[in-house]
Amino acid sequence: MQSTWVGWLFPFFRGLLLGVAAMVLHECAHLLCAVVLGIKVKRVGIIWNKGLYTVREAGSPGKNVLIALAGPFMNMLLVSFWILSPTFGMANFCYALANLLPIDGSDGSRIVNCWMQMRKKQLVF
């Protein structure tokens, strides 16, 4: 019985670690995009019930859309590692999909809000 109980520990923690890696790389993409676009990053942190976050200067709606898209885009690129690790590919796919949903505080919500601002003002990046 002990081997059955222990048998799920490795896959569980491996999946957890790969999920955390997907989250960290997602946030790194946001940070890199912000820096490339000339927006100062003030702080990076973690909220245990929500995950990693960044605090940065406000950008234009067009720059904010690009920064919000950078995280899910990175996860979709990392899905290509599915061949090497199906678990890592699935973690990235799920993280990208969840972040693109227009739920309050998500990248999807930021994208929709910025898009509405751009349409209202007829702005293009």
Contacts in CASP RR format, 6 or more apart in sequence:
PFRMAT RR
TARGET T0000
AUTHOR 0000-0000-0000
METHOD contacts of the structure
MODEL  1
MQSTWVGWLFPFFRGLLLGVAAMVLHECAHLLCAVVLGIKVKRVGIIWNK
GLYTVREAGSPGKNVLIALAGPFMNMLLVSFWILSPTFGMANFCYALANL
LPIDGSDGSRIVNCWMQMRKKQLVF
14 87 0 8 1.000
15 87 0 8 1.000
15 91 0 8 1.000
18 85 0 8 1.000
18 87 0 8 1.000
18 88 0 8 1.000
18 91 0 8 1.000
19 88 0 8 1.000
19 91 0 8 1.000
19 95 0 8 1.000
21 88 0 8 1.000
21 91 0 8 1.000
22 75 0 8 1.000
22 78 0 8 1.000
22 88 0 8 1.000
22 89 0 8 1.000
22 91 0 8 1.000
22 92 0 8 1.000
22 95 0 8 1.000
23 51 0 8 1.000
23 52 0 8 1.000
23 95 0 8 1.000
24 52 0 8 1.000
25 74 0 8 1.000
25 75 0 8 1.000
25 78 0 8 1.000
25 92 0 8 1.000
26 52 0 8 1.000
26 71 0 8 1.000
26 72 0 8 1.000
26 74 0 8 1.000
26 75 0 8 1.000
26 95 0 8 1.000
26 96 0 8 1.000
26 99 0 8 1.000
27 44 0 8 1.000
27 52 0 8 1.000
27 53 0 8 1.000
27 54 0 8 1.000
27 71 0 8 1.000
28 74 0 8 1.000
29 70 0 8 1.000
29 71 0 8 1.000
29 73 0 8 1.000
29 74 0 8 1.000
30 54 0 8 1.000
30 67 0 8 1.000
30 68 0 8 1.000
30 70 0 8 1.000
30 71 0 8 1.000
31 41 0 8 1.000
31 44 0 8 1.000
31 54 0 8 1.000
32 70 0 8 1.000
33 66 0 8 1.000
33 67 0 8 1.000
33 70 0 8 1.000
33 71 0 8 1.000
34 40 0 8 1.000
34 41 0 8 1.000
34 54 0 8 1.000
34 56 0 8 1.000
34 67 0 8 1.000
35 41 0 8 1.000
37 59 0 8 1.000
37 63 0 8 1.000
37 66 0 8 1.000
37 67 0 8 1.000
39 56 0 8 1.000
39 57 0 8 1.000
39 59 0 8 1.000
39 63 0 8 1.000
39 67 0 8 1.000
40 56 0 8 1.000
40 57 0 8 1.000
41 54 0 8 1.000
41 55 0 8 1.000
41 56 0 8 1.000
42 55 0 8 1.000
42 56 0 8 1.000
42 57 0 8 1.000
43 54 0 8 1.000
43 55 0 8 1.000
44 52 0 8 1.000
44 53 0 8 1.000
44 54 0 8 1.000
44 55 0 8 1.000
45 52 0 8 1.000
45 53 0 8 1.000
45 54 0 8 1.000
46 52 0 8 1.000
46 53 0 8 1.000
47 53 0 8 1.000
56 67 0 8 1.000
58 64 0 8 1.000
60 123 0 8 1.000
60 125 0 8 1.000
61 114 0 8 1.000
61 115 0 8 1.000
61 117 0 8 1.000
61 118 0 8 1.000
61 121 0 8 1.000
61 123 0 8 1.000
62 114 0 8 1.000
62 118 0 8 1.000
62 123 0 8 1.000
62 124 0 8 1.000
62 125 0 8 1.000
63 125 0 8 1.000
64 110 0 8 1.000
64 114 0 8 1.000
65 110 0 8 1.000
65 111 0 8 1.000
65 114 0 8 1.000
65 115 0 8 1.000
65 118 0 8 1.000
65 125 0 8 1.000
66 125 0 8 1.000
68 107 0 8 1.000
68 108 0 8 1.000
68 110 0 8 1.000
68 111 0 8 1.000
68 114 0 8 1.000
69 107 0 8 1.000
69 111 0 8 1.000
71 96 0 8 1.000
71 99 0 8 1.000
71 107 0 8 1.000
72 95 0 8 1.000
72 96 0 8 1.000
72 99 0 8 1.000
72 100 0 8 1.000
72 107 0 8 1.000
73 96 0 8 1.000
75 92 0 8 1.000
75 93 0 8 1.000
75 95 0 8 1.000
75 96 0 8 1.000
75 99 0 8 1.000
76 92 0 8 1.000
76 93 0 8 1.000
76 96 0 8 1.000
78 88 0 8 1.000
78 89 0 8 1.000
78 92 0 8 1.000
79 89 0 8 1.000
79 92 0 8 1.000
79 93 0 8 1.000
79 96 0 8 1.000
81 88 0 8 1.000
81 89 0 8 1.000
81 92 0 8 1.000
82 88 0 8 1.000
82 89 0 8 1.000
82 90 0 8 1.000
98 106 0 8 1.000
99 106 0 8 1.000
99 107 0 8 1.000
99 108 0 8 1.000
100 106 0 8 1.000
100 107 0 8 1.000
100 108 0 8 1.000
100 111 0 8 1.000
101 108 0 8 1.000
102 108 0 8 1.000
102 109 0 8 1.000
102 111 0 8 1.000
102 112 0 8 1.000
103 109 0 8 1.000
117 123 0 8 1.000
118 124 0 8 1.000
END
